[in-house]
Amino acid sequence: MKDTYDVLIIGGGFAGATTAWHLSGKGLRILLIDSKPWNRIGDKPCGDAVSKDHFDSLGMPYPEGNQLEQKIEGIKLYSPDEKTEWTVKGEGFEINAPAYNQRILREAESRGVEIMDMTTAMKPIVEDSKVTGAFLFNRRNNSQVEVRAKVVVEATGYSMSFRSKLPLQFPVTEPLDDRDTDIAYREVAYTKDEIEDSAYLKIFVNQHTSPGGYWWYFPKGKNKVNIGLGIQGGMGYPSIQTFYEKYLPQYGQDVDRSNLIVKGGALVPTRRPITTLTWNGIVVVGDSAFTVNPVHGGGKGSAMISGFCASRAILNAFEVGKFDGDTLWEANICYNERYGAKQASLELFRRFLQKLSDDDINYGMKKKIIREDDLLEASSYGDLQLSAADKAIRILSGLGRPSLLFKLKVVAEYMKKIKDQYRNYPINYQGLEKWRSGIYGIMSDFDKSLSN
Ligand SMILES: Cc1cc2nc3c(=O)[nH]c(=O)nc-3n(C[C@H](O)[C@H](O)[C@H](O)COP(=O)(O)OP(=O)(O)OC[C@H]3O[C@@H](n4cnc5c(N)ncnc54)[C@H](O)[C@@H]3O)c2cc1C
């Protein structure tokens, strides 16, 4: 069977669903496919916490009814010795991800998007250096379908299962270094007791129990919790399961594992975004485009941003009637302005944090060398601004660890540098190579100064 669409979206997770939602109702013929059956789309291992800001800034509906499990008022962050507790205020939602994801898909469908579940993109169609479609396999009726589209949206999540089959000279095939990943695992279970402060997410930083990552305890109401951990990939650590079994009693005393609802793990990219989200006939979004926040590993909100930016670029491409990489380029500009620049600076912050010892973190949090406000500022804007007024206090409190204070200053400088470089993201593909070597230069100087 053969068919032709304006847009083919491969993957119906948060990124693909948001792209479809923003593109729907605009007169385009759109097909979205997902390998999973309808009732499992959006069902993937996740902490399920999403900041309210993302919904507000993109005009997306808030989760409601069975899509919303807990309104969040902030995060409590614990030092490795758990002697320091910081509270960072910020509204958000602990969601039922499949329910919300499927709602967005249903809304897109009601505005004309065709959705084919249990359908996998097996192979790209590439002609004249351009992506022009895909060969699909539909498991519902065991049929092969050849779909042509003016634009293909690759939203296959961490698997990158479509773009990884493109010719390697296409810049959107950029691979991922294992050390720029987080291996994460979580269980959702009922609790033995009622959860106190269920409106607060809890995060436990500890290099011993979750090297290069953290443990989380995210309430889903008064008697249900999403609990899990992430550790840095590519480091040769023992399996994530080993950590989970060993340290669960420390972080989840009240978890009733005989009342388990779901369990599972997956990988999360924790770096700056892919160098370009677009190439001829294709836009990459979500985890496949490495859009996750490198510090906290939250990727649903930024997947939504990338979907929004992809839809803007695609609508623009249909207005001018051209679908090459440069016409779709607007997706890069939009994403980097809204999130990518901050994300790149947070990659450097992440690299710094992963090198700290528990002693350093205990000391830094206790003495407020880094403070709640700094963290909030860094996670909201990617800036680590150490103001002049604060400096004296920090220098005094940092006297016990002068190297820590010095490194923090270096980190802040490089975070600014890389953010500035992202602000100068090229206006088309021609400028990309030069810009990219600028980024490599900053990254390599940064790594050298951290190891000094
Ligand atoms: C344990 C864990 C905890 C996390 N916690 C949080 C959190 O608390 N908050 C947060 O915001 N983020 C969190 N994240 C990250 C977040 O889950 C992801 O960033 C986000 O869900 C990515 O969405 P996506 O649409 O890009 O990819 P996915 O949700 O992975 O969707 C990809 C879809 O593509 C489909 N697909 C793949 N290949 C094909 C193909 N060839 N053909 C057809 N379909 C295909 C898949 O079936 C899937 O439905 C966590 C991740 C993990 C692993």
The ligand as a MOL file (V3000), in Angstrom:
LIG
                    3D

  0  0  0     0  0            999 V3000
M  V30 BEGIN CTAB
M  V30 COUNTS 53 58 0 0 0
M  V30 BEGIN ATOM
M  V30 1 C 13.0910 6.8880 34.7560 0
M  V30 2 C 12.8800 8.2250 34.0820 0
M  V30 3 C 12.3750 9.2840 34.8180 0
M  V30 4 C 12.0820 10.5070 34.1830 0
M  V30 5 N 11.4870 11.4940 34.9200 0
M  V30 6 C 11.0430 12.6090 34.2980 0
M  V30 7 C 10.2440 13.5670 34.9990 0
M  V30 8 O 9.9270 13.4300 36.1850 0
M  V30 9 N 9.8340 14.6570 34.3070 0
M  V30 10 C 10.1110 14.8380 32.9940 0
M  V30 11 O 9.6970 15.8660 32.4220 0
M  V30 12 N 10.8570 13.9410 32.3150 0
M  V30 13 C 11.3170 12.8260 32.9160 0
M  V30 14 N 12.0130 11.8830 32.2010 0
M  V30 15 C 12.3020 12.1380 30.7690 0
M  V30 16 C 11.0350 11.9950 29.9350 0
M  V30 17 O 10.4070 10.7780 30.2140 0
M  V30 18 C 11.3720 12.0810 28.4470 0
M  V30 19 O 12.2320 13.1650 28.2220 0
M  V30 20 C 10.1350 12.2840 27.5650 0
M  V30 21 O 9.1150 11.4060 27.8930 0
M  V30 22 C 10.5350 12.1510 26.0980 0
M  V30 23 O 9.4180 12.2120 25.2550 0
M  V30 24 P 9.5730 11.8210 23.7220 0
M  V30 25 O 8.2250 12.0130 23.1110 0
M  V30 26 O 10.7290 12.4890 23.1330 0
M  V30 27 O 9.9430 10.2760 23.7060 0
M  V30 28 P 9.1010 8.9900 24.1430 0
M  V30 29 O 8.1440 9.2990 25.2200 0
M  V30 30 O 10.0970 7.9150 24.3780 0
M  V30 31 O 8.2280 8.6560 22.8580 0
M  V30 32 C 8.7660 8.0490 21.7270 0
M  V30 33 C 7.6650 7.2600 21.0400 0
M  V30 34 O 8.1300 6.8340 19.7720 0
M  V30 35 C 7.6680 5.5160 19.5060 0
M  V30 36 N 8.6080 4.9460 18.5280 0
M  V30 37 C 9.9440 4.7430 18.6590 0
M  V30 38 N 10.4660 4.2790 17.5090 0
M  V30 39 C 9.4330 4.1920 16.6320 0
M  V30 40 C 9.3350 3.7820 15.2790 0
M  V30 41 N 10.4130 3.3970 14.5740 0
M  V30 42 N 8.1210 3.7830 14.6810 0
M  V30 43 C 7.0140 4.1860 15.3680 0
M  V30 44 N 7.0500 4.5810 16.6540 0
M  V30 45 C 8.2390 4.5950 17.2670 0
M  V30 46 C 7.6920 4.8430 20.8810 0
M  V30 47 O 6.7860 3.7600 20.9260 0
M  V30 48 C 7.2700 5.9950 21.7970 0
M  V30 49 O 5.8740 6.0100 22.0370 0
M  V30 50 C 12.3570 10.6690 32.8040 0
M  V30 51 C 12.9110 9.6200 32.0750 0
M  V30 52 C 13.1740 8.4110 32.7030 0
M  V30 53 C 13.7420 7.2780 31.8890 0
M  V30 END ATOM
M  V30 BEGIN BOND
M  V30 1 1 1 2
M  V30 2 1 2 3
M  V30 3 2 2 52
M  V30 4 2 3 4
M  V30 5 1 4 5
M  V30 6 1 4 50
M  V30 7 2 5 6
M  V30 8 1 6 7
M  V30 9 1 6 13
M  V30 10 2 7 8
M  V30 11 1 7 9
M  V30 12 1 9 10
M  V30 13 2 10 11
M  V30 14 1 10 12
M  V30 15 2 12 13
M  V30 16 1 13 14
M  V30 17 1 14 15
M  V30 18 1 14 50
M  V30 19 1 15 16
M  V30 20 1 16 17
M  V30 21 1 16 18
M  V30 22 1 18 19
M  V30 23 1 18 20
M  V30 24 1 20 21
M  V30 25 1 20 22
M  V30 26 1 22 23
M  V30 27 1 23 24
M  V30 28 2 24 25
M  V30 29 1 24 26
M  V30 30 1 24 27
M  V30 31 1 27 28
M  V30 32 2 28 29
M  V30 33 1 28 30
M  V30 34 1 28 31
M  V30 35 1 31 32
M  V30 36 1 32 33
M  V30 37 1 33 34
M  V30 38 1 33 48
M  V30 39 1 34 35
M  V30 40 1 35 36
M  V30 41 1 35 46
M  V30 42 1 36 37
M  V30 43 1 36 45
M  V30 44 2 37 38
M  V30 45 1 38 39
M  V30 46 1 39 40
M  V30 47 2 39 45
M  V30 48 1 40 41
M  V30 49 2 40 42
M  V30 50 1 42 43
M  V30 51 2 43 44
M  V30 52 1 44 45
M  V30 53 1 46 47
M  V30 54 1 46 48
M  V30 55 1 48 49
M  V30 56 2 50 51
M  V30 57 1 51 52
M  V30 58 1 52 53
M  V30 END BOND
M  V30 END CTAB
M  END
